[in-house]
Amino acid sequence: MKVVRFFLSLAVLLVASVFLIAPASAQATRTWVSGVGDDADPCSRTAPCKTFAGAISKTATAGEINCLDPGGFGAVTITKSITIDCKTTEGGVLSSLTTGVVVNTPAGSVVHLRGLDIDGAGNGIDGVRMIGQGQLHIEDCNIERVTSNGVEFAANGNSELYISNTRIAEATAGGVLIKSSVAAGINAILSKVEITNSGNGILVDGTGNTLAMNMTLTNSLVSGNTGNGVAIKSIAAASPVRATIVGTTISANAGVGVNANGAAASGNGSAIAFLGGSAVFGNVTGASNTGSGAVQSFKNNMISGNVTDGTPITAFPGPGGTPLQ
């Protein structure tokens, strides 16, 4: 009898352990959402969820959420490494009165947002807002009609931002804001990005930060905004802000095309923008600096047709000494 009781007790423990681990094992590496799905479902391909918020809790860390068919999948807050990929269909996020995607991840996390159409409906807040740490990749997305920023990257520690093949429009405050008020080393790379009809185009603001911030912008369009096109700002030499702008058109902005705003007391330039192979035209001012800020040119740019063209503070020698800007 003792042997029987022993095996019965062992069986009960085994069954209990299965139930204890069930919630963790229920998370899948890949989950699915559908316009006709149900968040009560397991988010499998044959039983997809209805929203990103419903799917993310059933997706393992570093897993992936895919869209089966076109749909509006709602706003979502991300707190772990994840990929949301709707590149082959309509991955809609209607974010009226809220932020479309909030990323609040721990250090070391990697988040990919791919193929999303984020629409603030004219009263949404940010399109995408980063307040955590890690890498944020925004690829092949459309972000529009928000009252704050299309992308607000306000990381609370060393982090990286990558935006590619993405359109941002009608963002009241600005297309892209990169700012951290804590000690955060920031590296941002933007490529093939279109920012139009917004407040500022791109603002990299090092105010309050104590570490370096770097932004690279290539092969992009920043046009028709009511503020500056591309602006960088730093108030201390100990927290320099650098921007490299290559192969980009910055046009028809109601402020300055390219502005570097540096600390007045800093002799070595806390804010420097490097400009190469770009067209700056139709702005109120083409290129300008404030304080110790500097716009430095590789002398292969076209800066013309602005109300005031301005010239780069320091121009590197052009080919054959030609008077290029």
Summary of the structure (lengths in Angstrom):
residues: 325
radius of gyration: 24.0
end to end distance: 94.7
largest distance: 100.5
contacts: 1269
relative contact order: 0.07
helix: 10%
strand: 47%
